[in-house]
Structures are given as C-alpha cells and as structure tokens.
Amino acid sequence: MSLNKTFVRYRKYLLLPILLAALVIVLKMTILAPPQVEVATVQKHDLKAEVYGNGTVEAKVVVGVSSKITGRILELYADQGDVVQRGQLLARLESDDLLHQQRQSEAGLSRSAASLAVEQANLQKAKANLALAEKNAQRYKSLAERNLVSKQEAEQHETALLVAGQEVARSRAALDGARMEQSAGRAGLGFARSKVADTLIYAPQDGIIITRDLERGATVSPGAPIFSLADPKTIWVKANVDESLLKGVEVGKDAVIALRSAPGERIPGRVARLGRQSDRVTEELEVNVSFNTPLSDFRLGEQSDVYIVTGAKSDVLAIPAGSLSRHDGKRGVWVVDGGKLSFQPVTTGIEDRRNLTEIISGLKGGEGIALAEPAKMAKFKPHMKVRVAK
C-alpha cells in the first residue's frame, strides 16, 4: 500500500517530463521540422516556345450582296448557312414595269430602223435627181451657146441642178439623223435590258451565306444588302497579343488555334498578317492567324485562343518553370542533395507552354531540384535541411 501511495504522490512529477518530451517531438515534427519540398529531376525534353493571343473568328472579306435598283423582292433562292457558287441565282425582284420599258425601247428601235430605211431610199432618189439635173444643165448650156434655146431656159436648168444638190445634202443629213436615232434606240434598249437583268441577283463569288437581311415582299434600295456572303478561304482569327510577347512573332510562323466550340482540339494555322498599330489602352497588337485548311463549319465572332510558335528545340535540358527562384540577385534553382539545399545559378532559354523552361547552362542533367510555393522558396538558404515529399 505504501508503494501505491508513493506513486500517486509523485505521479504529477513523473507526467511532466513525459509531456515535455512529447511536446518536443511534436514541435520537431511540425513547427521546427525542415520544410517539405517536392523534387523534380532535371531531364531532356522537346520544347516549343509559344506566344498566346486571344481573339475571335472573322472573315477577311465579307461581301454584301445587294441590288443596283429599287424593287420589291419576289423570290429568295438562298438562306443563311447555304453554300453558293459564283453566278448562282439568289433572288428575283419585281420586273413588270421594266419589261414594259424594254418592249417600248424595242419598238422605238424598230421605228428608227424603218426611218433609216426611208432616208436611205430618199438619198438614193436625191442622188438620181441630181445626176439627171446635172445632165440637163450641161445639155441646155451647150444648146444656149449655139442659140438653139433661150438663155433663160438654160438658167432654169442650172437652178434645178442647185436645188437637186441641196436635196442630196438634206437627205444625207436626214440619214445621219436616222442613224443617230437608231444608235440612241440601241442604247436605250441596252439600258432597259440591263435594268431587267438587274432584277435577278446573282452570287458575286463562291462562299457561304452569313446573313439574309431581307425577306420576300420587302422593298430593296440600291446598295442595301440582301445577303452577306463570306468565302471560307478568307476565314481567320483576329487575335490580340501583348506587346511584350511579340518578339519572334512573324508572318508565316506556325500557330495552333483552339475554338471555344471545340475544346481540346488543336487546329493548325499560320500567321497571315501583323498589325502596325497597337492599342494604346490594352498595349496589344492585332495578329491575324489563318487556318491551314479552310473551315467547313464556322461562326464569325466565336471566341478563340491562338498559340504562335516562335521557336522550337529538341532533346534539351528542361525544368519546371516553378522551380526557378532568385538568391543574392541571381536566377537559379535549389538543388536537393542528401536532404540539404544548395543554390545553383542557371541560364535559361525558351519556355514551353507546358511550363517547362530550357536550361542552357548551370545544370548537367539528373539533379534533383526543389519545387515549392514562391513564398516558401524565398526563405530557402544554402545548407538548409528539407524533407522530400513522397
């Protein structure tokens, strides 16, 4: 009983060291424990440097299909989304009044042709009369010189010759007038026919109908679009690229396009055109990226991402971009060896979209480098002990 009483009396003195030892163990395993890091191995990769841009699908050329005349739409032969060929009939306007004008012009042309024939006949008659008057004048002049006819009679035939000559001149002028009238009639008929032809609206080029802006029964004015037509070969992405990333972005560079309607699909493209004026507010430049293969199904204005390849290297040393840090004003990585850290300055090259950075010098390959949050890496020091996460 005395032993039990002694244990009870000194129990609080025995528990205190045990509690202190447990506290020390807990502190060493938590607050005083070395920081935990992940370790990545330096190894070789195939890298591509890509510049990101965000934009929309647009058409380089959108053609408005419109009418040259004012008229009411009778028929529409195409709708939004239809693929059309150049010369295909798309719409027909009301043409009754224009057809009447065309028939009137045809009648006028026929009348001018008849007038021309009459004037040609009159000219031939006037020429014949002139020839006869000339012969008579010469004969009576000869007779008057021999006193076989009176001088007055000879003068009358001279006057008749002058009148016949004037008649020929008048007939020629009338014939020229008839010809001009016929030319005017032909021009009027051509104009009337062109107006009738303008009531038929044809596709000016191959393409896809983007919009149908008017419907049957509507009255169209000259220049007002009935359809909007785009050629799939001219579809591209108008992307905006930050000015600080433009180095290496040139016309002809390969690119990859990601459409919002096709997540995960990478569509090959190429830089087709660079803008020459940046946005002064966003500090971005417009870069037009075309599709290597024209899209058969597209939506203008669709949100798109582009990745322009500015450089590529094969089988080069690379590390995760998050492993790079700064120490004593130098850029490098923390190498983990035997549970301790050592800082190794490095020279970097291109950066891959997979968050891999090329190592040009400073590492040989095979080293284990620390990966941790930036705030934690900022507290790293040479020879610091770390725990490697498993």
Stockholm file with secondary structure:
# STOCKHOLM 1.0

chainA/1-390         MSLNKTFVRYRKYLLLPILLAALVIVLKMTILAPPQVEVATVQKHDLKAEVYGNGTVEAKVVVGVSSKITGRILELYADQGDVVQRGQLLARLESDDLLHQQRQSEAGLSRSAASLAVEQANLQKAKANLALAEKNAQRYKSLAERNLVSKQEAEQHETALLVAGQEVARSRAALDGARMEQSAGRAGLGFARSKVADTLIYAPQDGIIITRDLERGATVSPGAPIFSLADPKTIWVKANVDESLLKGVEVGKDAVIALRSAPGERIPGRVARLGRQSDRVTEELEVNVSFNTPLSDFRLGEQSDVYIVTGAKSDVLAIPAGSLSRHDGKRGVWVVDGGKLSFQPVTTGIEDRRNLTEIISGLKGGEGIALAEPAKMAKFKPHMKVRVAK
#=GR chainA/1-390 SS CHHHHHHHHHHHHHHHHHHHHHHHHHHHHTTTSCCEEEEEECEEEEEEEEEEEEEEEEESCEEEEECSSCEEEEEECCCTTCEECTTCEEEEECCHHHHHHHHHHHHHHHHHHHHHHHHHHHHHHHHHHHHHHHHHHHHHHHHHHTTSSCHHHHHHHHHHHHHHHHHHHHHHHHHHHHHHHHHHHHHHHHHHHHHHHTTEEECSSSEEEEEECCCTTCEECTTCEEEEEECGGGEEEEEEEEGGGCTTCCTTCEEEEEETTSTTCCEEEEEEEECSSCCTTTCEEEEEEEESSCCSSCCTTCEEEEEEEEEEEEEEEEEEGGGCEEETTEEEEEEEETTEEEEEECEEEEEETTTEEEEEESCCSSCEEEECCHHHHTTCCTTCBCEECC
#=GC SS_cons         CHHHHHHHHHHHHHHHHHHHHHHHHHHHHTTTSCCEEEEEECEEEEEEEEEEEEEEEEESCEEEEECSSCEEEEEECCCTTCEECTTCEEEEECCHHHHHHHHHHHHHHHHHHHHHHHHHHHHHHHHHHHHHHHHHHHHHHHHHHTTSSCHHHHHHHHHHHHHHHHHHHHHHHHHHHHHHHHHHHHHHHHHHHHHHHTTEEECSSSEEEEEECCCTTCEECTTCEEEEEECGGGEEEEEEEEGGGCTTCCTTCEEEEEETTSTTCCEEEEEEEECSSCCTTTCEEEEEEEESSCCSSCCTTCEEEEEEEEEEEEEEEEEEGGGCEEETTEEEEEEEETTEEEEEECEEEEEETTTEEEEEESCCSSCEEEECCHHHHTTCCTTCBCEECC
//
